Amino acid sequence: MKRNLKEICEVRSGYTMRQGIDQYEPGEIKVIHARHLADINNTTLPSIDKLSSDHYITDGDILLSAKGSFAAIVFSKSIGKAIATSSIMILRPKDKSISSEYIATYLNSSTGQSNLQQISSGAYIKTLTKSELENLEIPILSPHAQEVLVKLSKNITDQKNINNKKYEVHQKLLNSIINEVNKEKI
């Protein structure tokens, strides 16, 4: 069974900053731009001082880049008080039987990315509109199947990260050996 995203999530655009971030007083409210989604836990986020709590994102919200590459992450309250800028769509699940992690996993999958590309507009920089995104169909699985799929996706990502680290170590070893060979007089 498939359902439109608007049936399972509240869909809204992030906050439109009226001026550059440097024009705001630094403070405790983190500001998340689309470029931060790739590695949000290892990024120093800019912050501002005051903003209505209506704009805060909450634990479990899905942040989806609305321009360029359409990366999706699940926001964690461990980041603290935060807002997302207008380059991000915020998806807040309505139905507790559909997990945020599952929706983000689906959106990041090759099928999800293909579907997002199909509904995007723009010749050079692809952009998602709220109305098109709300009508995107998401396959609905049982809670158990969602959990299995999310765990599988996390496992694949972990394996990829381990292999990348192994590659880096092997590359450093090779470069070190070549440097030692180069120092020897032949």
VMD Tcl script that builds the backbone (N, CA, C; Angstrom):
set m [mol new atoms 558]
animate dup $m
set s [atomselect $m all]
$s set {name element resname resid chain x y z} {
  {N N MET 1 A 0.847 -1.181 0.000}
  {CA C MET 1 A 0.000 0.000 0.000}
  {C C MET 1 A 0.896 1.249 0.000}
  {N N LYS 2 A 0.484 2.254 -0.741}
  {CA C LYS 2 A 1.207 3.531 -0.773}
  {C C LYS 2 A 0.281 4.627 -0.284}
  {N N ARG 3 A 0.904 5.639 0.357}
  {CA C ARG 3 A 0.141 6.813 0.798}
  {C C ARG 3 A 0.920 8.063 0.432}
  {N N ASN 4 A 0.192 9.136 0.167}
  {CA C ASN 4 A 0.836 10.421 -0.099}
  {C C ASN 4 A 1.528 10.896 1.166}
  {N N LEU 5 A 2.647 11.574 0.977}
  {CA C LEU 5 A 3.425 12.059 2.114}
  {C C LEU 5 A 2.592 12.949 3.034}
  {N N LYS 6 A 1.699 13.765 2.449}
  {CA C LYS 6 A 0.888 14.669 3.274}
  {C C LYS 6 A -0.078 13.915 4.179}
  {N N GLU 7 A -0.367 12.652 3.864}
  {CA C GLU 7 A -1.239 11.852 4.717}
  {C C GLU 7 A -0.515 11.345 5.954}
  {N N ILE 8 A 0.796 11.201 5.855}
  {CA C ILE 8 A 1.546 10.638 6.976}
  {C C ILE 8 A 2.461 11.651 7.671}
  {N N CYS 9 A 2.667 12.806 7.030}
  {CA C CYS 9 A 3.560 13.826 7.597}
  {C C CYS 9 A 2.983 15.224 7.391}
  {N N GLU 10 A 3.263 16.079 8.346}
  {CA C GLU 10 A 3.062 17.514 8.120}
  {C C GLU 10 A 4.294 17.960 7.334}
  {N N VAL 11 A 4.096 18.629 6.218}
  {CA C VAL 11 A 5.207 19.066 5.368}
  {C C VAL 11 A 5.271 20.587 5.417}
  {N N ARG 12 A 6.448 21.112 5.780}
  {CA C ARG 12 A 6.603 22.566 5.778}
  {C C ARG 12 A 8.025 22.935 5.401}
  {N N SER 13 A 8.144 24.148 4.949}
  {CA C SER 13 A 9.446 24.673 4.564}
  {C C SER 13 A 10.147 25.218 5.801}
  {N N GLY 14 A 11.472 25.215 5.760}
  {CA C GLY 14 A 12.237 25.787 6.861}
  {C C GLY 14 A 12.072 27.301 6.929}
  {N N TYR 15 A 12.698 27.892 7.913}
  {CA C TYR 15 A 12.584 29.322 8.186}
  {C C TYR 15 A 13.370 30.146 7.164}
  {N N THR 16 A 12.746 31.194 6.657}
  {CA C THR 16 A 13.414 32.112 5.738}
  {C C THR 16 A 14.113 33.188 6.553}
  {N N MET 17 A 15.426 33.181 6.481}
  {CA C MET 17 A 16.224 34.188 7.198}
  {C C MET 17 A 16.084 35.508 6.454}
  {N N ARG 18 A 15.662 36.528 7.136}
  {CA C ARG 18 A 15.434 37.834 6.513}
  {C C ARG 18 A 16.739 38.554 6.171}
  {N N GLN 19 A 17.803 38.145 6.827}
  {CA C GLN 19 A 19.117 38.733 6.579}
  {C C GLN 19 A 20.167 37.645 6.771}
  {N N GLY 20 A 21.405 37.942 6.446}
  {CA C GLY 20 A 22.468 36.953 6.595}
  {C C GLY 20 A 22.623 36.529 8.044}
  {N N ILE 21 A 23.056 35.311 8.265}
  {CA C ILE 21 A 23.185 34.769 9.624}
  {C C ILE 21 A 24.112 35.624 10.477}
  {N N ASP 22 A 25.097 36.261 9.853}
  {CA C ASP 22 A 26.031 37.093 10.613}
  {C C ASP 22 A 25.376 38.368 11.135}
  {N N GLN 23 A 24.171 38.677 10.675}
  {CA C GLN 23 A 23.452 39.861 11.154}
  {C C GLN 23 A 22.652 39.568 12.431}
  {N N TYR 24 A 22.553 38.294 12.806}
  {CA C TYR 24 A 21.850 37.902 14.025}
  {C C TYR 24 A 22.849 37.783 15.172}
  {N N GLU 25 A 22.367 38.020 16.387}
  {CA C GLU 25 A 23.204 37.828 17.571}
  {C C GLU 25 A 23.433 36.330 17.761}
  {N N PRO 26 A 24.680 35.922 18.037}
  {CA C PRO 26 A 24.915 34.496 18.314}
  {C C PRO 26 A 24.151 34.089 19.575}
  {N N GLY 27 A 23.709 32.851 19.616}
  {CA C GLY 27 A 22.942 32.398 20.770}
  {C C GLY 27 A 22.861 30.893 20.842}
  {N N GLU 28 A 21.799 30.413 21.460}
  {CA C GLU 28 A 21.675 28.977 21.722}
  {C C GLU 28 A 20.855 28.225 20.679}
  {N N ILE 29 A 20.260 28.919 19.720}
  {CA C ILE 29 A 19.442 28.262 18.703}
  {C C ILE 29 A 20.316 27.947 17.493}
  {N N LYS 30 A 20.534 26.655 17.226}
  {CA C LYS 30 A 21.360 26.233 16.099}
  {C C LYS 30 A 20.589 26.460 14.797}
  {N N VAL 31 A 21.325 26.815 13.755}
  {CA C VAL 31 A 20.734 27.050 12.440}
  {C C VAL 31 A 21.277 25.986 11.485}
  {N N ILE 32 A 20.361 25.174 10.948}
  {CA C ILE 32 A 20.770 24.078 10.081}
  {C C ILE 32 A 20.472 24.454 8.629}
  {N N HIS 33 A 21.530 24.473 7.826}
  {CA C HIS 33 A 21.421 24.696 6.386}
  {C C HIS 33 A 21.476 23.344 5.688}
  {N N ALA 34 A 21.068 23.278 4.442}
  {CA C ALA 34 A 21.086 22.019 3.691}
  {C C ALA 34 A 22.484 21.407 3.646}
  {N N ARG 35 A 23.518 22.233 3.565}
  {CA C ARG 35 A 24.883 21.707 3.482}
  {C C ARG 35 A 25.306 20.962 4.748}
  {N N HIS 36 A 24.607 21.190 5.863}
  {CA C HIS 36 A 24.942 20.517 7.114}
  {C C HIS 36 A 24.381 19.103 7.199}
  {N N LEU 37 A 23.436 18.751 6.338}
  {CA C LEU 37 A 22.761 17.465 6.451}
  {C C LEU 37 A 23.686 16.274 6.211}
  {N N ALA 38 A 24.717 16.453 5.409}
  {CA C ALA 38 A 25.612 15.342 5.083}
  {C C ALA 38 A 26.360 14.825 6.310}
  {N N ASP 39 A 26.692 15.706 7.243}
  {CA C ASP 39 A 27.476 15.290 8.408}
  {C C ASP 39 A 27.128 16.160 9.612}
  {N N ILE 40 A 25.866 16.183 9.945}
  {CA C ILE 40 A 25.366 17.105 10.970}
  {C C ILE 40 A 25.991 16.900 12.345}
  {N N ASN 41 A 26.360 15.669 12.677}
  {CA C ASN 41 A 26.914 15.397 14.006}
  {C C ASN 41 A 28.367 15.821 14.142}
  {N N ASN 42 A 29.035 16.077 13.026}
  {CA C ASN 42 A 30.441 16.479 13.064}
  {C C ASN 42 A 30.646 17.877 12.496}
  {N N THR 43 A 29.610 18.691 12.557}
  {CA C THR 43 A 29.659 20.032 11.998}
  {C C THR 43 A 29.363 21.044 13.094}
  {N N THR 44 A 30.122 22.133 13.109}
  {CA C THR 44 A 29.814 23.226 14.028}
  {C C THR 44 A 28.733 24.062 13.368}
  {N N LEU 45 A 27.583 24.076 13.992}
  {CA C LEU 45 A 26.439 24.794 13.418}
  {C C LEU 45 A 26.446 26.244 13.878}
  {N N PRO 46 A 26.131 27.167 12.966}
  {CA C PRO 46 A 25.980 28.556 13.401}
  {C C PRO 46 A 24.774 28.655 14.335}
  {N N SER 47 A 24.720 29.723 15.104}
  {CA C SER 47 A 23.598 29.862 16.031}
  {C C SER 47 A 23.108 31.305 16.060}
  {N N ILE 48 A 21.873 31.452 16.505}
  {CA C ILE 48 A 21.288 32.779 16.673}
  {C C ILE 48 A 20.675 32.876 18.062}
  {N N ASP 49 A 20.311 34.088 18.437}
  {CA C ASP 49 A 19.856 34.347 19.795}
  {C C ASP 49 A 18.350 34.153 19.988}
  {N N LYS 50 A 17.543 34.804 19.171}
  {CA C LYS 50 A 16.108 34.801 19.429}
  {C C LYS 50 A 15.321 34.452 18.177}
  {N N LEU 51 A 14.299 33.625 18.375}
  {CA C LEU 51 A 13.372 33.292 17.316}
  {C C LEU 51 A 12.185 32.597 17.964}
  {N N SER 52 A 11.023 32.795 17.423}
  {CA C SER 52 A 9.820 32.172 17.959}
  {C C SER 52 A 9.967 30.655 17.957}
  {N N SER 53 A 9.507 30.020 19.024}
  {CA C SER 53 A 9.607 28.565 19.129}
  {C C SER 53 A 8.753 27.853 18.086}
  {N N ASP 54 A 7.863 28.576 17.396}
  {CA C ASP 54 A 7.068 27.973 16.315}
  {C C ASP 54 A 7.959 27.397 15.216}
  {N N HIS 55 A 9.158 27.934 15.099}
  {CA C HIS 55 A 10.059 27.539 14.021}
  {C C HIS 55 A 11.028 26.423 14.422}
  {N N TYR 56 A 11.037 26.036 15.695}
  {CA C TYR 56 A 11.971 25.002 16.146}
  {C C TYR 56 A 11.629 23.659 15.506}
  {N N ILE 57 A 12.667 22.907 15.209}
  {CA C ILE 57 A 12.450 21.536 14.768}
  {C C ILE 57 A 12.528 20.638 15.994}
  {N N THR 58 A 11.841 19.509 15.936}
  {CA C THR 58 A 11.756 18.647 17.110}
  {C C THR 58 A 12.332 17.264 16.816}
  {N N ASP 59 A 12.616 16.560 17.878}
  {CA C ASP 59 A 13.155 15.214 17.805}
  {C C ASP 59 A 12.266 14.355 16.905}
  {N N GLY 60 A 12.868 13.705 15.913}
  {CA C GLY 60 A 12.108 12.846 15.013}
  {C C GLY 60 A 11.657 13.521 13.730}
  {N N ASP 61 A 11.809 14.848 13.647}
  {CA C ASP 61 A 11.501 15.524 12.381}
  {C C ASP 61 A 12.492 15.043 11.316}
  {N N ILE 62 A 12.003 14.921 10.098}
  {CA C ILE 62 A 12.860 14.546 8.979}
  {C C ILE 62 A 13.222 15.828 8.248}
  {N N LEU 63 A 14.512 16.050 8.064}
  {CA C LEU 63 A 14.997 17.230 7.349}
  {C C LEU 63 A 15.431 16.767 5.966}
  {N N LEU 64 A 14.826 17.356 4.945}
  {CA C LEU 64 A 15.090 16.974 3.556}
  {C C LEU 64 A 15.574 18.196 2.791}
  {N N SER 65 A 16.769 18.091 2.235}
  {CA C SER 65 A 17.290 19.172 1.416}
  {C C SER 65 A 16.336 19.402 0.247}
  {N N ALA 66 A 15.944 20.649 0.041}
  {CA C ALA 66 A 14.957 20.962 -0.994}
  {C C ALA 66 A 15.598 21.378 -2.311}
  {N N LYS 67 A 16.922 21.465 -2.353}
  {CA C LYS 67 A 17.616 21.890 -3.567}
  {C C LYS 67 A 18.830 21.017 -3.802}
  {N N GLY 68 A 19.154 20.819 -5.071}
  {CA C GLY 68 A 20.355 20.063 -5.415}
  {C C GLY 68 A 20.177 18.585 -5.176}
  {N N SER 69 A 21.023 18.029 -4.311}
  {CA C SER 69 A 20.866 16.616 -3.949}
  {C C SER 69 A 19.915 16.549 -2.758}
  {N N PHE 70 A 19.027 15.613 -2.781}
  {CA C PHE 70 A 17.935 15.578 -1.811}
  {C C PHE 70 A 18.227 14.633 -0.654}
  {N N ALA 71 A 19.155 15.019 0.221}
  {CA C ALA 71 A 19.511 14.201 1.378}
  {C C ALA 71 A 18.477 14.371 2.480}
  {N N ALA 72 A 18.163 13.260 3.146}
  {CA C ALA 72 A 17.208 13.279 4.248}
  {C C ALA 72 A 17.871 12.723 5.504}
  {N N ILE 73 A 17.654 13.401 6.634}
  {CA C ILE 73 A 18.130 12.894 7.924}
  {C C ILE 73 A 17.001 13.031 8.937}
  {N N VAL 74 A 17.145 12.307 10.040}
  {CA C VAL 74 A 16.197 12.431 11.144}
  {C C VAL 74 A 16.865 13.300 12.200}
  {N N PHE 75 A 16.184 14.379 12.596}
  {CA C PHE 75 A 16.729 15.303 13.584}
  {C C PHE 75 A 16.704 14.662 14.960}
  {N N SER 76 A 17.790 14.850 15.698}
  {CA C SER 76 A 17.889 14.345 17.066}
  {C C SER 76 A 17.950 15.508 18.044}
  {N N LYS 77 A 17.217 15.376 19.146}
  {CA C LYS 77 A 17.192 16.437 20.155}
  {C C LYS 77 A 18.557 16.644 20.802}
  {N N SER 78 A 19.490 15.700 20.609}
  {CA C SER 78 A 20.830 15.852 21.183}
  {C C SER 78 A 21.555 17.066 20.601}
  {N N ILE 79 A 21.121 17.539 19.449}
  {CA C ILE 79 A 21.718 18.724 18.827}
  {C C ILE 79 A 21.324 19.982 19.594}
  {N N GLY 80 A 20.187 19.951 20.263}
  {CA C GLY 80 A 19.703 21.098 21.025}
  {C C GLY 80 A 18.626 21.847 20.262}
  {N N LYS 81 A 18.296 23.040 20.734}
  {CA C LYS 81 A 17.304 23.873 20.050}
  {C C LYS 81 A 17.829 24.216 18.674}
  {N N ALA 82 A 16.970 24.048 17.666}
  {CA C ALA 82 A 17.444 24.302 16.300}
  {C C ALA 82 A 16.290 24.705 15.396}
  {N N ILE 83 A 16.667 25.400 14.337}
  {CA C ILE 83 A 15.745 25.703 13.241}
  {C C ILE 83 A 16.403 25.228 11.952}
  {N N ALA 84 A 15.595 24.969 10.953}
  {CA C ALA 84 A 16.101 24.642 9.623}
  {C C ALA 84 A 15.817 25.831 8.723}
  {N N THR 85 A 16.724 26.114 7.818}
  {CA C THR 85 A 16.519 27.234 6.898}
  {C C THR 85 A 15.610 26.815 5.748}
  {N N SER 86 A 15.251 27.774 4.929}
  {CA C SER 86 A 14.286 27.539 3.848}
  {C C SER 86 A 14.794 26.599 2.765}
  {N N SER 87 A 16.070 26.237 2.797}
  {CA C SER 87 A 16.594 25.272 1.821}
  {C C SER 87 A 16.302 23.832 2.256}
  {N N ILE 88 A 15.548 23.700 3.343}
  {CA C ILE 88 A 15.207 22.386 3.894}
  {C C ILE 88 A 13.699 22.276 4.044}
  {N N MET 89 A 13.168 21.117 3.662}
  {CA C MET 89 A 11.776 20.784 3.941}
  {C C MET 89 A 11.748 19.994 5.244}
  {N N ILE 90 A 10.797 20.311 6.085}
  {CA C ILE 90 A 10.661 19.625 7.372}
  {C C ILE 90 A 9.434 18.719 7.280}
  {N N LEU 91 A 9.650 17.442 7.534}
  {CA C LEU 91 A 8.573 16.458 7.503}
  {C C LEU 91 A 8.358 15.975 8.932}
  {N N ARG 92 A 7.203 16.258 9.481}
  {CA C ARG 92 A 6.895 15.851 10.856}
  {C C ARG 92 A 5.836 14.755 10.807}
  {N N PRO 93 A 6.229 13.506 11.116}
  {CA C PRO 93 A 5.282 12.397 11.029}
  {C C PRO 93 A 4.041 12.607 11.896}
  {N N LYS 94 A 2.886 12.271 11.316}
  {CA C LYS 94 A 1.601 12.340 12.023}
  {C C LYS 94 A 1.233 10.982 12.605}
  {N N ASP 95 A 1.646 9.938 11.910}
  {CA C ASP 95 A 1.247 8.576 12.224}
  {C C ASP 95 A 2.405 7.879 12.949}
  {N N LYS 96 A 2.213 7.533 14.211}
  {CA C LYS 96 A 3.282 6.923 15.011}
  {C C LYS 96 A 3.654 5.521 14.538}
  {N N SER 97 A 2.820 4.905 13.700}
  {CA C SER 97 A 3.148 3.567 13.208}
  {C C SER 97 A 4.127 3.621 12.026}
  {N N ILE 98 A 4.439 4.824 11.564}
  {CA C ILE 98 A 5.403 4.991 10.468}
  {C C ILE 98 A 6.602 5.753 11.032}
  {N N SER 99 A 7.749 5.094 11.065}
  {CA C SER 99 A 8.911 5.693 11.727}
  {C C SER 99 A 9.603 6.736 10.847}
  {N N SER 100 A 10.122 7.743 11.511}
  {CA C SER 100 A 10.894 8.786 10.829}
  {C C SER 100 A 12.092 8.181 10.112}
  {N N GLU 101 A 12.752 7.224 10.771}
  {CA C GLU 101 A 13.927 6.594 10.189}
  {C C GLU 101 A 13.572 5.866 8.895}
  {N N TYR 102 A 12.386 5.233 8.883}
  {CA C TYR 102 A 11.961 4.531 7.665}
  {C C TYR 102 A 11.734 5.529 6.524}
  {N N ILE 103 A 11.050 6.625 6.820}
  {CA C ILE 103 A 10.780 7.624 5.766}
  {C C ILE 103 A 12.096 8.178 5.218}
  {N N ALA 104 A 13.042 8.515 6.111}
  {CA C ALA 104 A 14.342 9.036 5.667}
  {C C ALA 104 A 15.097 7.978 4.854}
  {N N THR 105 A 15.044 6.726 5.301}
  {CA C THR 105 A 15.706 5.643 4.566}
  {C C THR 105 A 15.115 5.504 3.172}
  {N N TYR 106 A 13.800 5.548 3.092}
  {CA C TYR 106 A 13.152 5.448 1.786}
  {C C TYR 106 A 13.557 6.628 0.896}
  {N N LEU 107 A 13.509 7.847 1.425}
  {CA C LEU 107 A 13.846 9.027 0.625}
  {C C LEU 107 A 15.298 9.007 0.150}
  {N N ASN 108 A 16.193 8.424 0.947}
  {CA C ASN 108 A 17.612 8.350 0.574}
  {C C ASN 108 A 17.922 7.177 -0.346}
  {N N SER 109 A 16.985 6.249 -0.501}
  {CA C SER 109 A 17.214 5.088 -1.365}
  {C C SER 109 A 17.252 5.522 -2.826}
  {N N SER 110 A 17.772 4.664 -3.691}
  {CA C SER 110 A 17.818 5.018 -5.110}
  {C C SER 110 A 16.406 5.210 -5.671}
  {N N THR 111 A 15.453 4.411 -5.208}
  {CA C THR 111 A 14.063 4.582 -5.652}
  {C C THR 111 A 13.500 5.910 -5.165}
  {N N GLY 112 A 13.716 6.217 -3.900}
  {CA C GLY 112 A 13.239 7.487 -3.350}
  {C C GLY 112 A 13.873 8.675 -4.051}
  {N N GLN 113 A 15.186 8.595 -4.301}
  {CA C GLN 113 A 15.882 9.687 -4.980}
  {C C GLN 113 A 15.364 9.859 -6.407}
  {N N SER 114 A 15.102 8.751 -7.067}
  {CA C SER 114 A 14.551 8.816 -8.420}
  {C C SER 114 A 13.173 9.483 -8.412}
  {N N ASN 115 A 12.349 9.115 -7.444}
  {CA C ASN 115 A 11.017 9.725 -7.339}
  {C C ASN 115 A 11.114 11.221 -7.020}
  {N N LEU 116 A 12.074 11.603 -6.176}
  {CA C LEU 116 A 12.260 13.025 -5.862}
  {C C LEU 116 A 12.740 13.783 -7.106}
  {N N GLN 117 A 13.638 13.179 -7.872}
  {CA C GLN 117 A 14.107 13.820 -9.105}
  {C C GLN 117 A 12.952 14.039 -10.080}
  {N N GLN 118 A 12.041 13.072 -10.148}
  {CA C GLN 118 A 10.913 13.174 -11.072}
  {C C GLN 118 A 9.964 14.318 -10.715}
  {N N ILE 119 A 9.821 14.619 -9.437}
  {CA C ILE 119 A 8.892 15.681 -9.035}
  {C C ILE 119 A 9.589 17.030 -8.877}
  {N N SER 120 A 10.909 17.051 -9.017}
  {CA C SER 120 A 11.635 18.314 -8.854}
  {C C SER 120 A 11.528 19.152 -10.120}
  {N N SER 121 A 11.792 20.428 -9.974}
  {CA C SER 121 A 11.766 21.331 -11.121}
  {C C SER 121 A 13.080 22.106 -11.161}
  {N N GLY 122 A 13.355 22.722 -12.275}
  {CA C GLY 122 A 14.579 23.499 -12.432}
  {C C GLY 122 A 15.506 22.828 -13.421}
  {N N ALA 123 A 16.061 23.614 -14.318}
  {CA C ALA 123 A 16.932 23.066 -15.357}
  {C C ALA 123 A 18.327 22.761 -14.815}
  {N N TYR 124 A 18.876 23.656 -14.009}
  {CA C TYR 124 A 20.249 23.487 -13.540}
  {C C TYR 124 A 20.282 22.976 -12.106}
  {N N ILE 125 A 19.629 23.677 -11.204}
  {CA C ILE 125 A 19.547 23.242 -9.809}
  {C C ILE 125 A 18.140 22.749 -9.555}
  {N N LYS 126 A 18.027 21.471 -9.275}
  {CA C LYS 126 A 16.726 20.860 -9.028}
  {C C LYS 126 A 16.184 21.335 -7.682}
  {N N THR 127 A 14.877 21.625 -7.652}
  {CA C THR 127 A 14.222 22.137 -6.451}
  {C C THR 127 A 12.919 21.380 -6.222}
  {N N LEU 128 A 12.637 21.106 -4.946}
  {CA C LEU 128 A 11.378 20.472 -4.574}
  {C C LEU 128 A 10.400 21.531 -4.106}
  {N N THR 129 A 9.155 21.437 -4.558}
  {CA C THR 129 A 8.119 22.319 -4.045}
  {C C THR 129 A 7.308 21.556 -3.000}
  {N N LYS 130 A 6.733 22.289 -2.084}
  {CA C LYS 130 A 5.933 21.682 -1.031}
  {C C LYS 130 A 4.780 20.882 -1.621}
  {N N SER 131 A 4.079 21.450 -2.591}
  {CA C SER 131 A 2.901 20.772 -3.146}
  {C C SER 131 A 3.273 19.467 -3.844}
  {N N GLU 132 A 4.364 19.455 -4.591}
  {CA C GLU 132 A 4.801 18.219 -5.247}
  {C C GLU 132 A 5.241 17.189 -4.212}
  {N N LEU 133 A 5.970 17.645 -3.208}
  {CA C LEU 133 A 6.456 16.738 -2.169}
  {C C LEU 133 A 5.290 16.119 -1.390}
  {N N GLU 134 A 4.281 16.918 -1.099}
  {CA C GLU 134 A 3.124 16.411 -0.353}
  {C C GLU 134 A 2.425 15.272 -1.097}
  {N N ASN 135 A 2.484 15.279 -2.415}
  {CA C ASN 135 A 1.820 14.254 -3.219}
  {C C ASN 135 A 2.719 13.064 -3.557}
  {N N LEU 136 A 3.954 13.085 -3.082}
  {CA C LEU 136 A 4.857 11.963 -3.297}
  {C C LEU 136 A 4.313 10.735 -2.573}
  {N N GLU 137 A 4.249 9.625 -3.293}
  {CA C GLU 137 A 3.747 8.389 -2.690}
  {C C GLU 137 A 4.878 7.634 -2.003}
  {N N ILE 138 A 4.575 7.197 -0.776}
  {CA C ILE 138 A 5.529 6.437 0.030}
  {C C ILE 138 A 4.931 5.056 0.284}
  {N N PRO 139 A 5.690 3.987 0.011}
  {CA C PRO 139 A 5.167 2.658 0.326}
  {C C PRO 139 A 5.109 2.470 1.846}
  {N N ILE 140 A 3.992 1.959 2.325}
  {CA C ILE 140 A 3.806 1.774 3.758}
  {C C ILE 140 A 4.012 0.298 4.091}
  {N N LEU 141 A 4.939 0.052 5.001}
  {CA C LEU 141 A 5.250 -1.294 5.462}
  {C C LEU 141 A 4.783 -1.457 6.910}
  {N N SER 142 A 4.724 -2.683 7.362}
  {CA C SER 142 A 4.407 -2.932 8.772}
  {C C SER 142 A 5.527 -2.338 9.628}
  {N N PRO 143 A 5.252 -1.990 10.884}
  {CA C PRO 143 A 6.312 -1.449 11.745}
  {C C PRO 143 A 7.535 -2.372 11.821}
  {N N HIS 144 A 7.305 -3.691 11.866}
  {CA C HIS 144 A 8.429 -4.626 11.928}
  {C C HIS 144 A 9.263 -4.559 10.646}
  {N N ALA 145 A 8.615 -4.539 9.498}
  {CA C ALA 145 A 9.332 -4.464 8.219}
  {C C ALA 145 A 10.093 -3.141 8.113}
  {N N GLN 146 A 9.510 -2.051 8.608}
  {CA C GLN 146 A 10.207 -0.762 8.610}
  {C C GLN 146 A 11.484 -0.859 9.436}
  {N N GLU 147 A 11.377 -1.462 10.612}
  {CA C GLU 147 A 12.524 -1.594 11.510}
  {C C GLU 147 A 13.633 -2.429 10.861}
  {N N VAL 148 A 13.261 -3.526 10.225}
  {CA C VAL 148 A 14.240 -4.390 9.552}
  {C C VAL 148 A 14.938 -3.626 8.434}
  {N N LEU 149 A 14.177 -2.896 7.645}
  {CA C LEU 149 A 14.750 -2.128 6.536}
  {C C LEU 149 A 15.711 -1.050 7.038}
  {N N VAL 150 A 15.338 -0.354 8.104}
  {CA C VAL 150 A 16.199 0.692 8.680}
  {C C VAL 150 A 17.489 0.074 9.217}
  {N N LYS 151 A 17.381 -1.049 9.923}
  {CA C LYS 151 A 18.578 -1.713 10.451}
  {C C LYS 151 A 19.494 -2.169 9.326}
  {N N LEU 152 A 18.921 -2.712 8.268}
  {CA C LEU 152 A 19.708 -3.134 7.115}
  {C C LEU 152 A 20.446 -1.945 6.502}
  {N N SER 153 A 19.741 -0.839 6.339}
  {CA C SER 153 A 20.349 0.366 5.766}
  {C C SER 153 A 21.497 0.864 6.645}
  {N N LYS 154 A 21.294 0.885 7.966}
  {CA C LYS 154 A 22.353 1.335 8.885}
  {C C LYS 154 A 23.550 0.402 8.823}
  {N N ASN 155 A 23.289 -0.901 8.717}
  {CA C ASN 155 A 24.369 -1.872 8.634}
  {C C ASN 155 A 25.183 -1.651 7.362}
  {N N ILE 156 A 24.517 -1.427 6.255}
  {CA C ILE 156 A 25.212 -1.183 4.980}
  {C C ILE 156 A 26.055 0.087 5.075}
  {N N THR 157 A 25.494 1.130 5.677}
  {CA C THR 157 A 26.239 2.385 5.850}
  {C C THR 157 A 27.455 2.178 6.744}
  {N N ASP 158 A 27.286 1.429 7.837}
  {CA C ASP 158 A 28.414 1.138 8.730}
  {C C ASP 158 A 29.503 0.367 7.997}
  {N N GLN 159 A 29.111 -0.637 7.196}
  {CA C GLN 159 A 30.085 -1.417 6.432}
  {C C GLN 159 A 30.829 -0.534 5.434}
  {N N LYS 160 A 30.112 0.371 4.800}
  {CA C LYS 160 A 30.731 1.298 3.845}
  {C C LYS 160 A 31.764 2.173 4.554}
  {N N ASN 161 A 31.412 2.681 5.733}
  {CA C ASN 161 A 32.333 3.528 6.494}
  {C C ASN 161 A 33.576 2.754 6.918}
  {N N ILE 162 A 33.390 1.504 7.339}
  {CA C ILE 162 A 34.531 0.659 7.728}
  {C C ILE 162 A 35.434 0.427 6.519}
  {N N ASN 163 A 34.836 0.119 5.381}
  {CA C ASN 163 A 35.643 -0.103 4.164}
  {C C ASN 163 A 36.383 1.158 3.735}
  {N N ASN 164 A 35.745 2.314 3.887}
  {CA C ASN 164 A 36.416 3.579 3.550}
  {C C ASN 164 A 37.619 3.812 4.461}
  {N N LYS 165 A 37.460 3.520 5.750}
  {CA C LYS 165 A 38.576 3.689 6.694}
  {C C LYS 165 A 39.704 2.709 6.371}
  {N N LYS 166 A 39.335 1.469 6.029}
  {CA C LYS 166 A 40.337 0.481 5.630}
  {C C LYS 166 A 41.112 0.962 4.407}
  {N N TYR 167 A 40.395 1.493 3.430}
  {CA C TYR 167 A 41.036 2.010 2.217}
  {C C TYR 167 A 42.037 3.113 2.576}
  {N N GLU 168 A 41.626 4.034 3.458}
  {CA C GLU 168 A 42.519 5.130 3.849}
  {C C GLU 168 A 43.790 4.601 4.513}
  {N N VAL 169 A 43.642 3.603 5.395}
  {CA C VAL 169 A 44.800 3.014 6.063}
  {C C VAL 169 A 45.714 2.341 5.037}
  {N N HIS 170 A 45.132 1.589 4.118}
  {CA C HIS 170 A 45.930 0.919 3.087}
  {C C HIS 170 A 46.646 1.936 2.201}
  {N N GLN 171 A 45.960 3.024 1.857}
  {CA C GLN 171 A 46.571 4.060 1.015}
  {C C GLN 171 A 47.739 4.732 1.743}
  {N N LYS 172 A 47.585 4.997 3.043}
  {CA C LYS 172 A 48.680 5.596 3.832}
  {C C LYS 172 A 49.865 4.637 3.911}
  {N N LEU 173 A 49.568 3.357 4.092}
  {CA C LEU 173 A 50.637 2.356 4.149}
  {C C LEU 173 A 51.404 2.312 2.832}
  {N N LEU 174 A 50.684 2.271 1.731}
  {CA C LEU 174 A 51.318 2.255 0.415}
  {C C LEU 174 A 52.177 3.501 0.215}
  {N N ASN 175 A 51.647 4.675 0.540}
  {CA C ASN 175 A 52.411 5.917 0.387}
  {C C ASN 175 A 53.659 5.922 1.261}
  {N N SER 176 A 53.537 5.370 2.462}
  {CA C SER 176 A 54.680 5.296 3.368}
  {C C SER 176 A 55.766 4.393 2.802}
  {N N ILE 177 A 55.365 3.247 2.256}
  {CA C ILE 177 A 56.333 2.321 1.655}
  {C C ILE 177 A 57.012 2.982 0.462}
  {N N ILE 178 A 56.252 3.644 -0.379}
  {CA C ILE 178 A 56.829 4.325 -1.545}
  {C C ILE 178 A 57.795 5.420 -1.103}
  {N N ASN 179 A 57.465 6.149 -0.060}
  {CA C ASN 179 A 58.367 7.183 0.465}
  {C C ASN 179 A 59.673 6.566 0.964}
  {N N GLU 180 A 59.583 5.424 1.648}
  {CA C GLU 180 A 60.790 4.753 2.151}
  {C C GLU 180 A 61.639 4.242 0.997}
  {N N VAL 181 A 60.999 3.661 -0.003}
  {CA C VAL 181 A 61.731 3.174 -1.177}
  {C C VAL 181 A 62.407 4.338 -1.891}
  {N N ASN 182 A 61.732 5.453 -1.963}
  {CA C ASN 182 A 62.273 6.640 -2.630}
  {C C ASN 182 A 63.499 7.194 -1.910}
  {N N LYS 183 A 63.547 7.019 -0.581}
  {CA C LYS 183 A 64.696 7.541 0.199}
  {C C LYS 183 A 65.946 6.703 0.001}
  {N N GLU 184 A 65.777 5.435 -0.316}
  {CA C GLU 184 A 66.930 4.545 -0.497}
  {C C GLU 184 A 67.707 4.927 -1.763}
  {N N LYS 185 A 69.028 4.829 -1.655}
  {CA C LYS 185 A 69.883 5.107 -2.818}
  {C C LYS 185 A 69.989 3.831 -3.645}
  {N N ILE 186 A 69.739 4.002 -4.879}
  {CA C ILE 186 A 69.783 2.839 -5.773}
  {C C ILE 186 A 71.058 2.866 -6.582}
}
mol reanalyze $m
mol bondsrecalc $m
mol representation Tube
mol addrep $m
